[in-house]
Amino acid sequence: MAIFSGISVLRAILDTETDDDSPLSEELISQFRENIEAILQLVFGRIASGTLTSDPPNDTTGWAVDTGAGFTNDEHNGRTLLFTTGNAKGNMYTIDDTEAGNNRVECAGDNLYSDGVRSGDAYLILYDLLANTDGHDHDGTNSKKITAGSVSSTGTYSGSVSCRNSDNDGTEDFTISSGLITAVGSTPD
């Protein structure tokens, strides 16, 4: 199976593959690797993906250009660039700058060309896998950004309270029809 082929390859390792009388096989080791890759993608989330549209320069500017990406300035700074095809598949780099005008990310100090990165190579942009030393703080770089909400009123209601995000617009939809609701704006830890 292909390296970083996706979460769809995640499967349970069978007891019969790891019991005392089972030999260590290439298929079993391959499945361990694929499960670890799938878990990385699940934990760190795929933020963006695409295909390079030109070879990077053969120097340490670390430019990776994708003219179809639609990047915005500084959008992916601090995140991880992971190549999933080509000679550099499996290689990960920290993104130091994102430039909208040039449709590129910059991994300063890395020579992507000498590492085998070429036009047509597919990539994923993940939350930071390389430089994060302080855990997930939900800042949008090393994990999904969380913005604290606020409540502007208190009151007494009858019925039930529910919360859902059915339209995935980044805001929660509330239905309040019963119970005593007393709310003061707070920030989650």
Secondary structure, 3 states (H helix, E strand, C coil): CCCCCCHHHCCCCCHHHHCCCCCCCHHHHHHHHHHHHHHHHHHHCEEEEEECCCCCCCCCCCEEECCCCCCCCCCCCCCEEEECCCCCCCCEEECCEEECCCCEEECCCCCCCCCCCCCCCEEEEECCCCCCCCCCCCCCCCCCCCCCCCCCCCEEECCCEEEECCCCCCCCEEEECCEEECCCCCCCC
